[in-house]
Amino acid sequence: MWEKIKQFLREVRTELGKVTWPTRKEILAATAVVVVFTLITSIYLGLVDVIISKLVRVFIW
Protein backbone atom coordinates (compact mmCIF):
# COMPACT_ATOMS: atom_id res chain seq x y z
CA MET A 1 0.00 0.00 0.00
CA TRP A 2 2.76 2.48 0.94
CA GLU A 3 4.57 1.70 -2.28
CA LYS A 4 1.48 2.64 -4.30
CA ILE A 5 1.20 5.93 -2.43
CA LYS A 6 4.88 6.70 -3.06
CA GLN A 7 4.48 5.88 -6.75
CA PHE A 8 1.39 8.07 -6.98
CA LEU A 9 3.20 11.01 -5.37
CA ARG A 10 6.18 10.57 -7.73
CA GLU A 11 3.82 10.61 -10.71
CA VAL A 12 2.06 13.71 -9.40
CA ARG A 13 5.41 15.46 -9.02
CA THR A 14 6.39 14.48 -12.56
CA GLU A 15 3.09 15.74 -14.00
CA LEU A 16 3.31 19.02 -12.09
CA GLY A 17 6.74 19.53 -13.65
CA LYS A 18 5.10 19.40 -17.09
CA VAL A 19 2.58 22.12 -16.25
CA THR A 20 3.06 25.48 -17.93
CA TRP A 21 2.26 27.93 -15.16
CA PRO A 22 0.92 31.38 -16.12
CA THR A 23 3.09 34.41 -15.56
CA ARG A 24 2.18 37.13 -13.09
CA LYS A 25 1.27 39.38 -16.00
CA GLU A 26 -1.11 36.76 -17.42
CA ILE A 27 -2.75 36.22 -14.03
CA LEU A 28 -3.28 39.94 -13.53
CA ALA A 29 -4.73 40.32 -17.04
CA ALA A 30 -7.13 37.40 -16.54
CA THR A 31 -8.16 38.77 -13.14
CA ALA A 32 -8.83 42.19 -14.66
CA VAL A 33 -11.02 40.61 -17.34
CA VAL A 34 -13.02 38.74 -14.71
CA VAL A 35 -13.48 41.85 -12.55
CA VAL A 36 -14.58 44.01 -15.50
CA PHE A 37 -16.96 41.33 -16.78
CA THR A 38 -18.43 40.93 -13.30
CA LEU A 39 -18.98 44.67 -12.95
CA ILE A 40 -20.63 44.94 -16.36
CA THR A 41 -22.86 41.95 -15.64
CA SER A 42 -23.89 43.27 -12.23
CA ILE A 43 -24.74 46.71 -13.65
CA TYR A 44 -26.76 45.10 -16.45
CA LEU A 45 -28.66 42.83 -14.06
CA GLY A 46 -29.28 45.74 -11.69
CA LEU A 47 -30.78 47.80 -14.50
CA VAL A 48 -32.94 44.90 -15.66
CA ASP A 49 -34.13 44.42 -12.08
CA VAL A 50 -35.09 48.09 -11.75
CA ILE A 51 -36.94 48.06 -15.08
CA ILE A 52 -38.84 44.86 -14.27
CA SER A 53 -39.69 46.18 -10.80
CA LYS A 54 -41.14 49.35 -12.31
CA LEU A 55 -43.14 47.34 -14.87
CA VAL A 56 -44.55 45.11 -12.15
CA ARG A 57 -45.58 48.17 -10.10
CA VAL A 58 -47.33 49.65 -13.14
CA PHE A 59 -49.30 46.45 -13.77
CA ILE A 60 -50.13 45.84 -10.10
CA TRP A 61 -51.35 49.36 -9.37
Phi and psi restraints in degrees (value plus and minus 20) as a CYANA .aco file:
   2 TRP   PHI     -84.7   -44.7
   2 TRP   PSI     -52.3   -12.3
   3 GLU   PHI     -87.5   -47.5
   3 GLU   PSI     -57.6   -17.6
   4 LYS   PHI     -85.6   -45.6
   4 LYS   PSI     -59.7   -19.7
   5 ILE   PHI     -84.7   -44.7
   5 ILE   PSI     -64.2   -24.2
   6 LYS   PHI     -81.2   -41.2
   6 LYS   PSI     -63.2   -23.2
   7 GLN   PHI     -83.4   -43.4
   7 GLN   PSI     -62.7   -22.7
   8 PHE   PHI     -79.3   -39.3
   8 PHE   PSI     -66.8   -26.8
   9 LEU   PHI     -84.4   -44.4
   9 LEU   PSI     -56.6   -16.6
  10 ARG   PHI     -83.6   -43.6
  10 ARG   PSI     -62.6   -22.6
  11 GLU   PHI     -86.0   -46.0
  11 GLU   PSI     -58.8   -18.8
  12 VAL   PHI     -82.0   -42.0
  12 VAL   PSI     -65.2   -25.2
  13 ARG   PHI     -81.1   -41.1
  13 ARG   PSI     -61.3   -21.3
  14 THR   PHI     -84.0   -44.0
  14 THR   PSI     -65.0   -25.0
  15 GLU   PHI     -86.4   -46.4
  15 GLU   PSI     -58.2   -18.2
  16 LEU   PHI     -85.3   -45.3
  16 LEU   PSI     -48.5    -8.5
  17 GLY   PHI     -88.4   -48.4
  17 GLY   PSI     -43.9    -3.9
  18 LYS   PHI    -104.5   -64.5
  18 LYS   PSI     -32.9     7.1
  19 VAL   PHI     -89.8   -49.8
  19 VAL   PSI     116.0   156.0
  20 THR   PHI    -114.9   -74.9
  20 THR   PSI      85.5   125.5
  21 TRP   PHI    -101.5   -61.5
  21 TRP   PSI     122.4   162.4
  22 PRO   PHI     -89.9   -49.9
  22 PRO   PSI     132.9   172.9
  23 THR   PHI     -99.2   -59.2
  23 THR   PSI     148.0   188.0
  24 ARG   PHI     -80.2   -40.2
  24 ARG   PSI     -59.8   -19.8
  25 LYS   PHI     -82.6   -42.6
  25 LYS   PSI     -61.8   -21.8
  26 GLU   PHI     -86.0   -46.0
  26 GLU   PSI     -59.7   -19.7
  27 ILE   PHI     -84.7   -44.7
  27 ILE   PSI     -64.5   -24.5
  28 LEU   PHI     -84.7   -44.7
  28 LEU   PSI     -59.1   -19.1
  29 ALA   PHI     -85.3   -45.3
  29 ALA   PSI     -64.6   -24.6
  30 ALA   PHI     -84.7   -44.7
  30 ALA   PSI     -59.7   -19.7
  31 THR   PHI     -84.1   -44.1
  31 THR   PSI     -61.3   -21.3
  32 ALA   PHI     -82.4   -42.4
  32 ALA   PSI     -61.4   -21.4
  33 VAL   PHI     -81.4   -41.4
  33 VAL   PSI     -64.3   -24.3
  34 VAL   PHI     -83.9   -43.9
  34 VAL   PSI     -63.8   -23.8
  35 VAL   PHI     -84.0   -44.0
  35 VAL   PSI     -65.8   -25.8
  36 VAL   PHI     -83.3   -43.3
  36 VAL   PSI     -65.8   -25.8
  37 PHE   PHI     -80.9   -40.9
  37 PHE   PSI     -61.0   -21.0
  38 THR   PHI     -83.8   -43.8
  38 THR   PSI     -62.7   -22.7
  39 LEU   PHI     -83.0   -43.0
  39 LEU   PSI     -65.8   -25.8
  40 ILE   PHI     -82.0   -42.0
  40 ILE   PSI     -64.0   -24.0
  41 THR   PHI     -84.6   -44.6
  41 THR   PSI     -61.3   -21.3
  42 SER   PHI     -88.1   -48.1
  42 SER   PSI     -58.0   -18.0
  43 ILE   PHI     -84.5   -44.5
  43 ILE   PSI     -64.9   -24.9
  44 TYR   PHI     -79.8   -39.8
  44 TYR   PSI     -69.4   -29.4
  45 LEU   PHI     -85.0   -45.0
  45 LEU   PSI     -55.2   -15.2
  46 GLY   PHI     -83.2   -43.2
  46 GLY   PSI     -62.9   -22.9
  47 LEU   PHI     -85.2   -45.2
  47 LEU   PSI     -63.3   -23.3
  48 VAL   PHI     -81.0   -41.0
  48 VAL   PSI     -60.8   -20.8
  49 ASP   PHI     -81.9   -41.9
  49 ASP   PSI     -64.4   -24.4
  50 VAL   PHI     -82.9   -42.9
  50 VAL   PSI     -65.1   -25.1
  51 ILE   PHI     -83.3   -43.3
  51 ILE   PSI     -66.2   -26.2
  52 ILE   PHI     -85.0   -45.0
  52 ILE   PSI     -58.5   -18.5
  53 SER   PHI     -81.1   -41.1
  53 SER   PSI     -63.8   -23.8
  54 LYS   PHI     -85.8   -45.8
  54 LYS   PSI     -59.3   -19.3
  55 LEU   PHI     -84.2   -44.2
  55 LEU   PSI     -61.1   -21.1
  56 VAL   PHI     -84.0   -44.0
  56 VAL   PSI     -62.0   -22.0
  57 ARG   PHI     -81.5   -41.5
  57 ARG   PSI     -60.9   -20.9
  58 VAL   PHI     -82.6   -42.6
  58 VAL   PSI     -63.1   -23.1
  59 PHE   PHI     -96.3   -56.3
  59 PHE   PSI     -48.4    -8.4
  60 ILE   PHI     -97.8   -57.8
  60 ILE   PSI     -61.2   -21.2
